[in-house]
Amino acid sequence: ELENQLTTKSKTLDELKQSLASNGSAEQTPDAQSLRIAELCEMKDSIVNQVAQLKASMQSILEQWRAYDEIYGEVSLMTTRYLYCIDQCKPSGEEASLEALKKQVKTLQ
């Protein structure tokens, strides 16, 4: 959106340059107008550079966020698996007899 707005403003600035070249103004001398348009062009170029830097930063952040999201999903799945295993390994209310341990091993397998 910013890039589109900058393109529009650039076109407007170009139209001003052309208008200045073909018409004179009673309020300002042509030199003063040219100086002001040159300042505007410099400001526009600076903003274009800032937008490009912002876009690059946002791309980097987006890539990092995607990596985080993927890793978070894996960690969440592993945590759920571990919690399930821990729950299955808990001894029941009965004493840990050989039969109870065999039953637990069978359940885990």
N, C-alpha and C positions, 0 to 999 in steps of 0.2 A: 504494500500500500504506500509506504514511504517512497519507494522507488518510482511508483506511478506519479505521485505528487511532485517529485523532483523533476520528472520528465516534463510534466505540464508546466512547472515554473520555468524550466529551461527554455521551453518554447516561447513563453511569455517574455522572457528576458531577451531572446533573439528578436522577437517582434519589436521590442523597445529599441534595440540597437538599430534595426532597420528604419524604424520611425525617426530616430535621432539623425540617422544619416540622410534621410530625405527631407525632414522638416526641422526648422529651428524653433526655439521656444523664446517667448518674450521674457519669461520669469528668470531663466538661467541661461548662462552662456553655454554654447555647445561644449566647451572644455569642461565645465562643471558637470554637465550631464554625462559626458563620457567618463569622467572620473567616478561618478556615482555608479554608473552601470558596471565599470570595471570592479569596483568594490563589491557590488552584488554578485558578479561572476566569481570572484574569489570566495565569497561566503558560500555560494552554491557548491563550488568545488570542494570546499572544506566539509560541507554537510554530506556530499556524495561519498567522500572518503570515510567519514564517520559511520555512515550507513553501511558501507562495505565491511568495515571492521566489526560493526554490530552483527551483521549477517553471519560473518565467519565465526564470531563468538557464539552466536545462537546455534549454529550448526554443530559446533564442538559440544556445547551443553546438551543438545538433543542426542547426540551419539552417546555421551556419557550417561545420560538418563536411561537410554535404551539398554545399555550394558548393565546398569544398576537394576533395572526392572527384571531383566533376564536372570541375573544372579540372585535377586531377591526371591524369584519364583522357585529356583532350584533349592535355595536354603530353606524356604518354607516347606517344600515337599520333603526334604531330608528331615527337618524337625518333626513333621507329622509322622514320618516313618519311625523315628527314634522314640517318640512318645508312645506310639503303638507298641513297639517292641518292649519298652519299659513296662507298659501296662500288662503285657502278656507275661513278662518275667516275674511279676509280683507274686510272691507265694500267697496261696489262698489262706483262709483262716485256719486250715488244718496244719499240723506239724509237717515239716519237710521230710516225708518218708521216701523211700526208694521208689515206691509206686507213684507217688505224687510227682516226683522229679521226672520219672519216665514219661508220665502223662504230659508234663510241661514240655519236655523235649519233643515229643510227638506233635504237640500243638504248634510249637515253633517251626518244626520242619514243614 
